[in-house]
């Protein structure tokens, strides 16, 4: 399987994400934000965490207008997989690939620590390695991770089983404890916690590798 990891000015988790894909068995290409096309034959696009363009306008807003964003959107519209983590989740909402928005944390402070997450659905390639209600532990590192959406969007996400992860103890004020959501076709995942920072014991835990292995296995069967 082939993965492409995008780098924007200010990305700081792109190498971590590339390493996670590689350890799960993918061949990884690195893509610069000014590129206009993705490499041939890419199966999944990774949009990493960090502070794209310094978050000077609105988190992810400038990155969502980068030249590579159009190729990423076309990839998703063709049914390709996309994984956006932290700032990558913000980028996916800014492009419209996922609904809602990520607002300032309720406590108005940057939070950086491991958190427990509840797997809300196993019905996606990303989460198929777990059962619903399983608890996993990923780190978080964000200032604007408070997921917000209108009541109709929240009802649709719940009704369509598109909430991927919820916080066991909500750290940032996210509505309905939401930590990650899926697109309507279940092939785009955005989440604030960092699975790529939890892929081996030396990082304090390896729960995150379950997401990458499940994703590559699910793509192989798709």
QUIFEN-V422345 format. One line per field, one symbol per residue. ss: DSSP state (a for helix, b for strand, c for the rest). psi: psi as a letter, one per 30 degrees, with the letter a starting at -180 (. if undefined). burial: # if it has 24 or more other C-alpha atoms within 12 Angstrom, else .. A space follows every 10 residues. Layout:
BEGIN
ss: ???
psi: ???
burial: ???
END
This chain:
BEGIN
ss: cbbbbbbccc bccaaaaaaa aaacccbbbb bbcccccccc cccbbbbccb caaaaccccc ccaaacaaaa aaaaaaaccc bbbbbcaaaa aaaaaccccc bbbccccccc bbbbbbbbbc cccccccccc ccccbbbbbb bbcccbbbcc aaaaaaaaac ccbbbbbccc ccccaaabbb bbcccccbbb bccbaaaccb aaacbcccaa aaaaaaaaaa ac
psi: kkkkkkklkf kggeeeeeee eeffglkkkk kkffkflllk gkekkkjllb ikgghfdkjf eeefglefee eeeeeeffgl kkjkkceeee eeeffgfkla ljlkkegglk kjlklkkkjf kgileegffl lkfkkljlll ilfigjkkll eeeeeeeeeg hgjeklkejj fggkkggkfk llleggfkkk keljffgifl efgflgeffe eeeeeeeeef f.
burial: ########## ########## ####.##### ###...###. .######### ###.#..### ######.### ###.##...# ########## ########## #####..... #..####### ########## ...####### ########.. ..##..#... ########.# ########## ########## #########. .....##### #########. ..
END
